[in-house]
Structures are given as structure tokens and as C-alpha cells.
Amino acid sequence: MIFVPCNDGISHNEAEYSSKQQCAAGDQVLLQAVLDYDRRFAERLGSE
């Protein structure tokens, strides 16, 4: 689960708001996690 900041800490509410930049930062975290996992998985397969 990736969390991004919300204005005034409001979440799960119709008043919730995160900027495009905050969402993009969360996307970058998720992308990096997937790429890191993929790299480690490939390294494990290569060592077998």
C-alpha cells in the first residue's frame, strides 16, 4: 500500500485532495518497488 499526503490529513472523505505532484510521487514509489522486485527476481533465477 502506498500512501500519499492529503490536504489537512483528510482521507476516505469527499473532501480528500492530493495534488498531481503528490500522486506522481506515490506512483514513482510504486514503480521503483516493482522494478526492484523484478531485478531481484531475475537475479535469483540467474543464480539457479
N, C-alpha and C positions, 0 to 999 in steps of 0.2 A: 504494500500500500504506500503510495506516495502522497505526502501532504504538501499543500502549498498555502501560503498565508492568505487570509481573508481579511477584508476591511473590518476593523473593530473586533476581530476574532469571531465573527458570526458565521456559523456553518449550519448546514442542514436546515436552512431557512430561506424563504424567498428574498430576504434582504442580503443574502450572501453575495459577495462580489470578490473576484480575483482578477487582476489585470492580465492582459495578454502576456506581458513580460513575466509575471509570476507563473502563469500556466506554462509558458515556454521553458522556464527554469525547471519546473516539475517534469516536463517532457524530456528534457536533457538528462535528468537524473535517471529516469526510466530507460532511456536509450542506452546510457552508459552501463547500467546494470545488465541489460540484455547482451550488449557487446562483450562485457567482461565474462559473463557466464558462458557465452559461445566460445570465447577464446580458451577458457579453462576446460571446457568440454572437449574441444578439438585437441588440446594438449594431452588430455587423458587418453583419448583414442589413439593418438600418435605414439604413446609410450607403451601400448599393449602389443 
